Amino acid sequence: MSDYDSVSADVEHEEEIPEDHPRYQDLLTRHRIEAGVEKGITHLQGMHAEGRGSAFDYLLGEETIPSADDAERAAAAHLLLADHPVLSINGNVAALVPGEMVALAEAVDADLEVNLFNRTPERIDAIADHLREHGAEDVKGLEADARIPNLEHKRAKVDADGIYDADVVLVPLEDGDRAEALDEMGKTEIVIDLNPLSRSPQVADVPVVDNIIRAVPNMTEHAQALADADEAELRSVIEEFDRERALENAEERIRSGDL
C-alpha cells in the first residue's frame, strides 16, 4: 500500500492531506464540506452538491482551462467597474473559500452577504462568525429586509442595502431559479459552476466553469493586476470575453478531455 492509499477523506485536519496527492483538491474540498457540517455552516444537502461538482471537475482535468481563466479576468473587471458589487455566500462557499472570499471582497471593494436556501438564524450567525474569523469586518445577510421578486423559498431573502441594491453580484454555487430571478432584476451576474449546462451559468453574464477553490483566488489575482486599469481598459476586458464560447469550451473539454 502506498502512502496515498492510506489518506482518508475524513482526516481531522486538512494539513494531513499531502499536497502532492493526485486527488488533493478533491480530498481538500470534501474535508472542508464535512467540517462545515460539523460546525453548523454547511447543510447536509451541500455534500451532495459538492459530489456533483467533483465529478465535473474530474472531467475538466481538475484544472482551470483557458476559457475559465478568461472568465475570471472578465469577472474581476466587472467587479472593479461596479458601483455596488456584492459577493453572495452560501454554506458551501463559506466552508470552502472563506478567506479567499474575504480577500476578493477587499480587492474589488465589495460587500459580503450570506444567502441560504436552508436558512436558520443559527446558520446565518455561524457563517457570519466564520467569515469574521477569516478577516471579514462587515457581513450582510442578517437583516434580510428585502426580497428578490418571483422567488418563494428563503433564498429570496436579501438585504436591501446588499444584494437587492447591487449592480454586480457574484453568486458562486448558485441555485438556478435564483440565478434566473437575479437576471430578471437586471443585475450583472457572475456565476461559478462546474456544470456548463446547468441553469445558473446559462443565464450568467460571466459563467465561470471552474472549481471555486481555484476560481476565487484567480479572480483576486486578476483584480489586483487590473487595479490601476482605467475604465476603458476594464470595459475592453469585458467586451473581449465571449460567454457562449466559454460555455462551449467547457462542454467540449468535459465531453472529449484527455483524462
N, C-alpha and C positions, 0 to 999 in steps of 0.2 A: 504493500500500500504506500502511495506517495504521500508527502506532507499535504498536498492539496486535497487528497481524498479524505483526510481527517478533519477538514474545515467544515464546521456545521453552519447551517443557515441561521441557527438560533444562538449564536455566540452572545455572551453577555455584553461585550464591548466591541464596537466596530474596529478598534485598533488591533483586535485579534485577527482580523482578516488580512492576509498578506496582499499588498498592493499589486504584486506580480501574479496573483491568482488569475487564471484565464477568464473566470466569471466574477471578477472583483466587483464591478459596478452592480451586477445583479444581486450578489450577496449583500452588498452595502445597502441597496435600496430596500431589500426585504427586511434586513435587520432594523432599519430606521422606521419602517412602517410598523413592525411588531412592537418596537419600543414606544412608538407613538400611541398604539392601542393601550399599552400598559400605563402610559402617562395621562390618558384621557384626551389625547389630541386627535387621534385617528379613529374613525369608526371602522368596525369590522368589515363593512362593505368596501372600504378603501383597500383592503387586502386583495379583494377580487379585482378591483380596477388596476391595481399595481401588477397583478399577474397578467392581465391582458396586455398592458403596456410592455412588460418584459418580453412577451412573445414577439411583438412587433419590433422591439429594439434588437432582438436577436436576428431577425430577418434583415434589418438595416445594417447588420455587421457591428452593432454596438459602437458606432462612431458617428460623429457629426459629418454628414455628407455635405458637399459644397453648396447645394441649394439651401440647406438648412442654415449654414453659416451666412449666406446672403440674406436670408430671412431675419436672422438675429441682428445683423447690421441694420437692416431696414427698420426693425423694431426699435432699436436704440435711437435711430434718427427720429422716428415718430414720437418717442417719449421725450426726447430733448426739445422738440418743437412744440410740444403740447402746452396749453395754458394751465391745464389741471390734470396731470396724469395720475392714475391710481393703479396699484398692483393688488389684485384680488387674491386672497389666500384662503384655501380650504384646509382640511385636516391633513391630507397627503402632502400638500405643498409645505405646510408648517413642519411636518415630520422630516421631509426630505431635504429641503433647502432653506432653513430659517435664516441663517446668517447670510446666505447668498442673496436672498430677497431683500434683506436689510441693506446690503451693500449696493444692490441695484437701485433701490429707492434713493439712497444717498447720491448715487452717480447721476441720476436724472431728476432729482428733486421731486419725487413722487410720494403720495400718501400710500400707506399700507392699510388694507381693510380686510377684516375677517368676514367671510361669507360662507355659510354652511347649508347643506341640504338637511342633514340631521342636526338641527340647531337646538342646543340647550344652553341655558346660562352658564352651566358648568363647563361645557366645551368651549364656549366663546372666551370665558375667563382663562381657561387653561392655555388656549392658543395665544391669547394676548400676552399672558405672562411668559410663555415660551419665547415669543418674539422679543420681548423686552430682555430676556436672559441673553439673547443673541445680539443685543445692541440697539433695538428699536426704542425710540423715545416716545413716539405717539402712534397709537394703533387705533384705527377706526373700526366700525362694525358693531360696537357695543350699544349704540343708541338705536340703530335700526328704525329711524323715524321717517323713512320713505319707502316706497315700493316700486319695483320695476313693473311696468304695465304688462298685462296679459300673462302673468305667471301666478299660479295658485299656491305652489309649495313655498317652504320657508326660505329658499334661495332668492325669493323676490324681495326679502327684507334687506335694505341697504341704508347707509347713512345719507341724509340729504346733502351734506357737505362733502360726501365722499364719492362713491361710485355713481350715485344719481346725478351729481353735478359734473362728473368727469367728462372730458372730451376724448381722452385716450385711455383705454383700460387694457391692462394685461390680465388675461384670465387663463392661467395655466390649469391643465387637467379639468377642463370645464364640462358641465352638462350641456348637451346640445340644445335643449329648449331654452336655457338661459342665454346661451350664446346667440341664438336667434332673436330673443327678446331684446338684448342689448344692441344688436344690429338694427332692429326696428326703431330703437331710440335715436339712431343716427350717430352712435359713438364709433370712433375708430377702434377696432378690436384686434388685439394681438392674442393669438391662441397658441399654447404649447400642447401638442398632442402627437403621440407616436403612430396613430392610425390616420393616414391622409384621407380616408374615405368616410370618417365619422362626420357628423353634422357640424361640430364645432369648427374644425379647420376649413370646412367647406364654406362657411359663412364669414370667416375671418378676413379682415383686410390684410393681415400678415399671418399666414399659417406657418408655424414653426414645427416641423416634423422632426423632433429630436427628443432625447431623454432630458428631462428637466434638470437633472444634476449636471448636465453639460451645457444646456441652453442658457440658463440664467447667468452663470459665470461668463459665458461668451458674450451675452448682451452687455454685461457690465464692462468687459474689456473693450467692446466696440464703442460704448458710450464714453468711456474715458478717452479713447483715441479720437473721438469726434467732438470732444468737449469744447474745443476752440473753433470749431467749424461755424461759418456764418449760415444764415437761413438758406441762402441759395445752394450751398453745398449739401445741407441736410435734405432739402427738397429734391436735389438731384439723386441722392442715395435712395430716397423713397420711390422716385419715378423710375429708376433703373430696375427696381425689383419687380419680377413677374410672378404674381401669386399662382396663376394657373400652371405655369411651368414648374414652379417649386413643388406643387402637389403632384404633377405628372412625374417629376424626377424621383420623388419619394416612393410613389407607387411602383415605378419601374424598378427601383432598387429592391423593393420588397419582393416583387414577382420574379426577378431574374438575378438577384445578387449572388455573388460567389461566397457561399457560406463555408 
